[in-house]
């Protein structure tokens, strides 16, 4: 009855359009009140605010702030220009530019929708003018943006490390390193799909009224590539500083987020000079709103997870699942299928808070190590970002490209197949994600 009321109320609220954060909190409170698990509701705000005070979570608002600053100061345009100078002359060079730029911006923002917004604003119109159909252009950018929660620094990996800490300790630094190879595999999978996309050889604007500056050009000279690289270096240094500082023992992942935010601000004000002190408050407000949204979900999901834990829901699910099968490979596939469905309706932060406490005991008991589980879940939820009907990246990309959602859904399937193939690889071949952190001695 507890499971039925808790999850039934949550699903009902989602179906009638209640935002995820409020649906999580309301279903947990309803269950507490109905069954009288606690003497009063005072435990709810206690759990809510205690979850937000975790030191590790301080990294989230600072990484969001760094991404907001980098987007505002034109770093995404410089990354696009650099990628375009290197590969823009190939037949599908512009598609390569999308993937490369999204990969590097993912290493700055840590967010899927932010990556789509930063890269898509520039490149969706460029893809269309270079002969790609709108549905394919939008789907490519949306899928490329899904690397935002896999390529480090990743907000999703931070959340996973926090939630699983009660069961098994795994460092954020190790998870960050484990996400690099899966991120590269996702990029390669998208690149292979792009090689088979239909593309008109002539520009959609043959009159020349609007000249295309990205893609569809002759091979850039060494000097042009060098100039583009110099302009992009300050942005490219962000992931190097973050990851180098963490793995060099200079600062913790939480401290690295602060370093990234300060560095981004200096780059914007001193190096690029595309922003001024008067625009800084607006950037901070944007980052604060995005951070508040994430933290509201974190707090509500923690209350939900607390009710799950206190009522031994996780143990009940573990016993039920192991009663069906204790084969590790079968259980991995069942978890993948479950998270694919979850990703259709829920964001990564909410899903991790809800399902790590439930799934981790099962997976750890059958021998799946926590690093592999973290990569499996995060890559799985990255696929969810572009899975209809509620894949948030799809809505962001469709809004930018001014494409009806029905058209986007027609174009997303080749990229979904590519992403699902990578998901199976990293799930069943743990060495793909573990070898790099092992090599680094983590």
C-alpha positions in Angstrom: 0.0 0.0 0.0 2.8 2.4 0.8 4.5 1.8 -2.6 1.1 2.1 -4.4 0.2 5.4 -2.7 3.6 7.0 -3.0 4.3 6.2 -6.6 0.6 6.2 -7.7 0.2 9.8 -6.3 3.4 10.8 -8.0 2.4 9.5 -11.4 -1.1 10.9 -11.1 0.3 14.4 -10.4 2.7 14.1 -13.3 -0.1 13.1 -15.7 -2.2 16.1 -14.7 0.7 18.5 -15.5 2.1 19.2 -12.0 5.9 20.1 -12.2 8.2 17.2 -11.1 9.5 19.0 -8.0 6.1 19.7 -6.6 4.8 16.2 -7.6 7.7 14.6 -5.7 7.1 16.6 -2.5 3.3 16.4 -2.6 3.3 12.6 -3.1 5.8 12.1 -0.2 3.8 14.4 2.2 0.5 12.7 1.2 2.0 9.3 2.1 3.4 10.6 5.4 0.0 12.0 6.4 -2.1 9.0 5.3 0.0 6.4 7.1 1.2 8.5 10.0 4.7 7.4 9.7 6.1 10.3 11.8 4.7 12.1 14.7 4.2 15.3 12.7 5.4 16.9 9.5 8.3 18.6 11.1 10.6 15.9 9.6 9.8 17.1 6.1 11.4 20.5 6.1 14.2 19.0 8.2 15.0 16.5 5.5 14.4 19.1 2.7 16.9 21.6 4.0 19.4 19.1 5.3 19.7 17.7 1.7 20.5 21.2 0.4 23.2 21.8 2.9 25.5 19.0 1.6 28.8 20.6 0.8 29.2 18.5 -2.4 26.1 20.1 -3.8 27.7 23.5 -3.7 29.4 22.6 -7.0 26.1 22.7 -8.8 25.2 26.4 -8.6 28.9 27.3 -9.4 29.1 25.1 -12.5 25.7 26.5 -13.6 27.1 30.0 -13.1 30.3 29.2 -15.0 28.2 27.9 -17.9 25.9 31.0 -17.9 28.9 33.3 -18.0 30.7 31.4 -20.7 27.5 31.4 -22.8 27.0 35.2 -22.3 30.6 36.1 -23.2 30.6 34.4 -26.6 32.6 31.3 -25.8 30.2 29.1 -27.7 30.7 31.1 -30.9 34.5 30.8 -30.6 34.3 27.1 -30.0 32.1 26.8 -33.1 34.6 28.9 -35.2 37.5 26.8 -34.1 35.7 23.5 -34.9 34.6 25.0 -38.2 38.2 26.0 -39.1 39.4 22.4 -38.5 36.7 20.3 -40.1 34.2 22.6 -41.8 35.5 21.9 -45.2 34.5 18.2 -45.2 31.2 17.0 -46.8 29.6 16.6 -43.5 31.9 19.0 -41.8 29.2 21.2 -40.3 27.7 18.2 -38.6 31.1 17.5 -37.2 31.3 21.1 -36.0 28.0 20.6 -34.1 29.3 17.5 -32.3 32.8 18.9 -31.5 31.4 22.2 -30.3 28.8 20.4 -28.1 31.4 18.1 -26.7 33.6 21.0 -25.6 30.7 23.1 -24.3 29.5 20.1 -22.4 32.8 20.2 -20.6 32.0 23.8 -19.5 28.3 23.7 -18.7 27.6 20.3 -17.2 24.0 20.6 -18.5 22.2 19.2 -21.5 19.7 21.9 -22.2 22.4 24.6 -21.7 24.6 22.9 -24.3 21.6 22.7 -26.7 20.8 26.4 -26.2 24.4 27.6 -26.6 25.3 25.5 -29.7 21.9 25.3 -31.3 21.3 29.1 -31.6 24.3 29.3 -33.9 24.3 26.0 -35.7 20.7 24.9 -36.3 20.2 27.8 -38.8 23.6 27.1 -40.3 22.8 23.4 -40.8 19.5 24.3 -42.6 21.3 26.8 -44.9 23.8 24.1 -45.7 21.3 21.7 -47.0 20.2 19.6 -44.0 16.5 19.1 -43.3 15.2 21.0 -40.3 14.2 17.8 -38.5 17.7 16.3 -38.8 19.4 19.6 -37.9 17.3 20.0 -34.8 17.6 16.3 -33.8 21.4 16.4 -34.2 21.8 19.4 -31.9 19.4 18.0 -29.3 21.3 14.7 -29.3 24.7 16.4 -29.2 23.4 18.4 -26.2 22.8 15.1 -24.3 26.6 14.8 -23.8 26.2 17.7 -21.4 25.4 15.4 -18.5 28.0 12.8 -19.4 31.2 14.8 -20.3 32.8 16.1 -17.1 32.1 18.2 -15.1 28.7 16.7 -14.9 25.9 17.8 -12.5 24.4 14.3 -12.9 27.5 12.6 -11.6 27.7 14.9 -8.6 24.1 14.0 -7.8 24.8 10.2 -8.2 27.8 10.4 -5.9 25.8 12.2 -3.2 22.8 9.9 -3.4 24.7 6.6 -3.4 27.0 7.7 -0.6 24.8 6.0 2.0 25.4 2.6 0.3 28.8 2.9 -1.3 31.4 5.6 -1.5 32.5 6.6 -5.0 34.4 9.9 -5.6 33.1 12.5 -7.9 36.6 12.7 -9.5 36.4 9.0 -10.4 33.0 9.5 -11.9 34.1 12.5 -13.9 37.0 10.5 -15.4 34.7 7.6 -16.1 32.4 9.8 -18.2 35.1 10.8 -20.7 35.2 7.7 -22.8 31.4 7.2 -22.9 31.1 10.9 -24.0 33.6 10.3 -26.8 31.7 7.2 -27.9 28.4 9.2 -28.0 30.1 11.7 -30.2 31.5 9.0 -32.6 28.0 7.4 -32.8 26.4 10.7 -33.8 29.1 11.3 -36.3 28.5 7.9 -38.0 24.7 8.7 -38.2 25.5 12.1 -39.8 27.4 10.4 -42.6 24.2 8.9 -43.8 21.9 12.0 -43.4 20.4 13.3 -46.6 21.9 16.7 -47.5 21.3 19.0 -50.5 24.5 20.1 -52.2 23.2 23.6 -52.8 22.6 26.2 -50.1 19.0 26.9 -49.3 19.8 30.6 -50.0 21.2 30.6 -53.5 20.6 34.3 -54.0 23.4 35.0 -51.6 21.4 37.5 -49.7 22.6 36.0 -46.5 26.1 34.6 -46.9 26.9 31.5 -44.8 30.1 31.8 -42.7 30.0 28.4 -41.0 30.7 25.2 -43.0 30.5 24.8 -46.8 33.9 26.4 -47.4 37.4 25.6 -48.6 40.0 24.0 -46.3 41.2 26.6 -43.8 44.9 27.5 -43.9 47.2 26.7 -41.0 47.2 30.4 -40.1 43.3 30.6 -40.0 43.2 27.5 -37.9 45.8 29.0 -35.6 43.9 32.2 -35.3 40.7 30.4 -34.5 42.5 28.3 -31.9 44.0 31.3 -30.2 40.5 32.9 -29.9 39.1 29.6 -28.5 41.9 28.9 -26.0 40.4 30.7 -23.0 37.3 28.6 -23.4 39.1 25.4 -24.1 41.1 26.0 -20.9 38.1 25.7 -18.7 37.8 21.9 -18.7 41.6 21.6 -18.6 41.7 23.8 -15.5 38.8 21.9 -13.9 40.0 18.4 -14.6 43.7 19.1 -14.2 43.1 20.8 -10.8 41.0 17.9 -9.6 43.3 15.1 -10.7 46.4 17.0 -9.7 45.1 17.3 -6.2 45.1 21.1 -6.3 41.4 21.4 -5.4 38.3 19.3 -4.8 35.5 19.0 -7.4 33.4 21.4 -5.3 36.3 23.9 -5.2 36.8 23.4 -9.0 33.3 24.7 -9.6 34.2 28.0 -7.9 37.5 28.2 -9.8 35.6 27.7 -13.1 33.1 30.5 -12.2 35.7 33.0 -11.3 37.8 32.1 -14.3 34.8 32.5 -16.6 34.1 35.9 -15.1 37.7 37.1 -15.6 37.6 35.8 -19.2 34.4 37.6 -20.0 35.4 41.0 -18.4 39.1 41.1 -19.2 40.0 38.8 -22.2 36.9 38.7 -24.4 35.4 42.0 -23.2 32.0 41.0 -24.6 30.4 41.8 -21.3 30.6 44.5 -18.8 30.1 44.9 -15.1 26.6 46.2 -15.7 25.5 42.9 -17.3 27.0 40.7 -14.6 23.9 41.0 -12.3 21.7 39.7 -15.1 24.0 36.7 -15.6 23.9 36.0 -11.9 20.1 36.2 -11.8 19.9 33.7 -14.8 22.3 31.3 -13.0 20.4 31.7 -9.7 17.1 30.8 -11.3 18.5 27.7 -13.0 20.2 26.7 -9.7 17.0 27.2 -7.7 15.1 25.0 -10.1 17.7 22.2 -9.6 17.8 22.6 -5.9 14.1 22.6 -5.5 14.0 19.2 -7.3 16.9 18.0 -5.1 15.1 18.9 -1.9 11.7 17.4 -3.0 13.4 14.3 -4.3 15.3 13.8 -1.0 12.0 13.9 0.9 10.6 11.3 -1.5 13.7 9.2 -1.2 13.5 9.5 2.6 10.0 8.1 2.7 11.2 5.3 0.4 14.1 4.4 2.7 12.2 4.6 5.9 9.6 2.2 4.7 12.0 -0.3 3.3 10.7 0.1 -0.2 14.2 -0.4 -1.6 14.6 -3.7 0.3 11.1 -4.8 -0.9 12.1 -4.0 -4.5 15.5 -5.7 -4.2 13.9 -8.9 -2.9 11.2 -8.9 -5.6 13.7 -8.3 -8.4 16.2 -10.9 -7.2 13.2 -13.3 -7.0 12.8 -12.9 -10.7 16.5 -13.3 -11.6 19.9 -12.9 -10.0 21.7 -12.9 -13.4 23.7 -9.7 -13.6 23.3 -9.2 -17.3 19.6 -9.8 -17.2 19.2 -7.2 -14.4 21.3 -4.7 -16.2 19.0 -4.9 -19.2 15.9 -4.6 -17.0 17.4 -1.5 -15.4 18.2 0.0 -18.8 14.6 -0.6 -19.9 13.2 0.9 -16.7 15.4 4.0 -17.0 14.5 4.5 -20.7 10.9 4.7 -19.7 11.7 6.9 -16.7 13.7 9.2 -18.9 10.7 9.7 -21.2 9.0 11.6 -18.4 11.5 12.8 -15.8 14.7 14.9 -15.7 18.0 13.3 -14.6 18.3 14.9 -11.2 14.8 13.7 -10.1 15.4 10.2 -11.6 18.7 9.8 -9.8 17.2 10.8 -6.4 14.3 8.4 -6.9 15.9 5.4 -8.4 19.5 5.2 -7.1 18.3 4.2 -3.6 16.0 1.6 -5.1 18.2 0.2 -7.9 21.7 0.5 -6.3 21.2 -2.2 -3.6 20.1 -4.7 -6.3 22.9 -3.9 -8.7 25.6 -3.8 -6.0 24.4 -7.2 -4.7 24.9 -8.9 -8.1 28.4 -7.5 -8.5 28.0 -4.3 -10.6 30.5 -1.8 -9.3 29.3 1.7 -8.4 31.3 3.5 -11.1 29.8 1.3 -13.8 26.4 1.8 -12.3 26.9 5.6 -12.2 27.9 5.7 -15.9 25.0 3.3 -16.8 22.4 5.5 -15.1 23.8 8.8 -16.3 24.2 7.7 -20.0 20.7 6.2 -19.8 19.2 9.4 -18.5 21.2 11.3 -21.2 19.3 9.3 -23.7 16.2 10.3 -21.9 16.9 13.9 -22.7 16.1 13.2 -26.3 13.4 10.6 -25.8 9.8 11.5 -26.5 7.4 12.6 -25.2 9.1 14.8 -22.6 12.8 14.9 -23.6 13.7 18.4 -22.5 16.5 18.7 -25.1 14.0 18.1 -27.9 11.8 21.0 -26.7 14.8 23.4 -26.4 16.1 22.5 -29.9 12.6 22.6 -31.4 12.1 26.1 -30.0 15.4 27.3 -31.3 14.9 25.8 -34.8 11.2 26.8 -34.9 10.3 23.2 -35.9 7.1 21.4 -34.9 7.7 18.7 -32.3 6.1 16.1 -34.7 8.9 16.9 -37.2 11.6 16.6 -34.5 10.3 13.2 -33.5 10.5 12.0 -37.1 14.2 12.9 -37.2 15.4 11.7 -33.8 15.2 8.0 -34.3 18.6 7.4 -36.0 20.3 9.3 -33.2 18.3 7.4 -30.5 19.5 4.1 -32.0 23.1 5.4 -32.0 22.8 6.6 -28.3 21.2 3.3 -27.3 24.0 1.3 -28.9 26.6 3.3 -26.9 24.5 2.8 -23.7 24.6 -1.0 -24.2 28.4 -0.9 -24.8 29.2 1.1 -21.6 26.7 -1.0 -19.6 28.1 -4.4 -20.6 31.7 -3.5 -21.1 32.7 -1.9 -17.8 36.3 -1.4 -18.9 35.1 1.4 -21.3 34.3 3.6 -18.3 36.6 2.2 -15.7 40.0 2.0 -17.4 40.7 5.7 -17.4 40.0 6.3 -13.7 42.0 3.1 -12.9 44.8 4.4 -15.0 44.8 7.7 -13.1 44.9 5.7 -9.8 41.5 6.7 -8.5 
